[in-house]
Structures are given as structure tokens and as C-alpha cells.
Amino acid sequence: MAIRDPLYREIADVVIETDERPPRMVVLEIIERLEALAPR
């Protein structure tokens, strides 16, 4: 994963850290971040 992580982050539109966070908080952040993205 250490080799792939920088590549994934380079092409990602959104990166969400999920470590030690409850699923509800992760989902709320995903929704918030997706709404903030400019439409394609």
C-alpha cells in the first residue's frame, strides 16, 4: 500500500481519512466533500 497510496492520492478527487471514525461521520464528510466539488 505504501507504493500505491501516493498514486491514488495524485489522481483522487476526494480523499477521506476513515481511521478510528464512526461510519456516520465518514458518510457525512463524503457527502459534504462531494457537494463541494465543481460539477463536471
Secondary structure, 3 states (H helix, E strand, C coil): CCCHHHHHHHHCCCCCCCCCCCHHHHHHHHHHHHHHCCCC
